[in-house]
Amino acid sequence: MTTNPLLPLRDKINELDKALLELVAKRRELSTQVINTKIKANIPVRDIQRERSLVKSLIEQGKNYHLDDIFIKRLYQIIIEDSVLLQQKILQEKLNHGTIKTAKIAFLGPMGSYSHSAARRYASAHLEQIVESSCSNFKDVFEQLDKGVVDYGVVPIENSSSGSINEIYDLLQSTNLHIIGELSLPIDHCILAIPNTQLDQIDTVYSHPQPFQQCSHFLEGYPHWKIIFCDSTSSAMEMVAKSNKTNYAAMGNKDGGELYGLQVLEHSFANQKENITRFIVLSRDPVHVSDQIPAKTTILMKTGQQAGALVDALSVLRNHNIVMTKLESRPIHGTPWEEMFYIDLQGNLYSDEMQNALKQLAKITLYTKVLGCYPNDSITAVM
Ligand SMILES: C=C(O[C@@H]1C=C(C(=O)O)C=C[C@H]1O)C(=O)O
């Protein structure tokens, strides 16, 4: 019997990887000590200067081992992002008196949808244990939360290829719920079919309308495919698996497809190479965001229809040095041709600048409402 000549080397690699994991865990432990010290001394979590000088010095040291600088940057981007998010989480938990032990969380679709992955990801970072509640549409997520059936709801708000998810903006218009968090997920749509199916056998594709929009260029190459809209990507996968038909396919994610026993026929074909969806987390109660971490505040605003009304409102933000990261407008239910503006702002709701700006906005707009203040989780280590 011939033994695999790679085995001794792989054993050594395994040992090194174990040591690397131990080191990463030790570094995380130090980040925990750092945040406890920062809490006592009231020092901000983020220290951009420190991040810059650390990575610069590591790149220099890496040269001694012939390590590529881009490799070091990418590696430390992930390590520092994890460290900052861990510190933010610890700080927020302390401020909001710990997490709910077993939280119920609602999302769109049966298991395997993108919203399900986002809900799990949020839960693994912020909650101890969750009970999952799948909903057949976005309205149901809002209603379950409103009625107290669940503690949190996770819904997509925008995608880097298809833009804003209008249905969510419309639901936010009349809600009393609060945005308490955000998270972004890379999305890789796949064409999924039952085993032993070839791509040229497919004539009908099932999915939620969003993936069809995000992959319109790819779909132009298959003009004969019949497109059928479903409530969610996972209900599409469930349907295709149950049908057992070789001419049917679903568009959804690989992990979800595995749950339903489907195989990947094609992947990585969204219009934008980096296809990312940002999700928001909703709750009945607002959270307090520490002034030691970067925060975002989302507001709803209705201006009058006079010339320059929106410009005047945006000038208020500029005059208070508040950075706007997103501006979206949607028609107002029941009043044709009037618009509601949704604005994402960098900053804490309780900062002086934000409070002053909101007071002034209330004076010059017809309506202003805060939808939520939450930790900015779009952390990019500065290099
Ligand atoms: C660990 C710290 O907190 C943050 C995380 C850093 C890291 O992981 O190296 C560096 C600077 C801070 O943005 C720190 O301040 O030293």
PDBQT file of the ligand as one rigid body, heavy atoms in Angstrom, charges set to zero:
ROOT
HETATM    1  C1  LIG A 401      -7.381  46.740  20.117  1.00  0.00    +0.000 C 
HETATM    2  C2  LIG A 401      -7.675  48.040  20.002  1.00  0.00    +0.000 C 
HETATM    3  O1  LIG A 401      -8.922  48.502  19.468  1.00  0.00    +0.000 OA
HETATM    4  C3  LIG A 401      -9.160  48.663  18.065  1.00  0.00    +0.000 C 
HETATM    5  C4  LIG A 401      -8.658  47.477  17.374  1.00  0.00    +0.000 C 
HETATM    6  C5  LIG A 401      -7.337  47.409  17.006  1.00  0.00    +0.000 C 
HETATM    7  C6  LIG A 401      -6.692  46.071  16.786  1.00  0.00    +0.000 C 
HETATM    8  O2  LIG A 401      -7.389  45.055  16.783  1.00  0.00    +0.000 OA
HETATM    9  O3  LIG A 401      -5.460  46.029  16.638  1.00  0.00    +0.000 OA
HETATM   10  C7  LIG A 401      -6.595  48.589  16.900  1.00  0.00    +0.000 C 
HETATM   11  C8  LIG A 401      -7.140  49.817  17.190  1.00  0.00    +0.000 C 
HETATM   12  C9  LIG A 401      -8.541  49.989  17.576  1.00  0.00    +0.000 C 
HETATM   13  O4  LIG A 401      -9.260  50.498  16.475  1.00  0.00    +0.000 OA
HETATM   14  C10 LIG A 401      -6.769  49.098  20.471  1.00  0.00    +0.000 C 
HETATM   15  O5  LIG A 401      -7.215  50.248  20.628  1.00  0.00    +0.000 OA
HETATM   16  O6  LIG A 401      -5.589  48.802  20.694  1.00  0.00    +0.000 OA
ENDROOT
TORSDOF 0
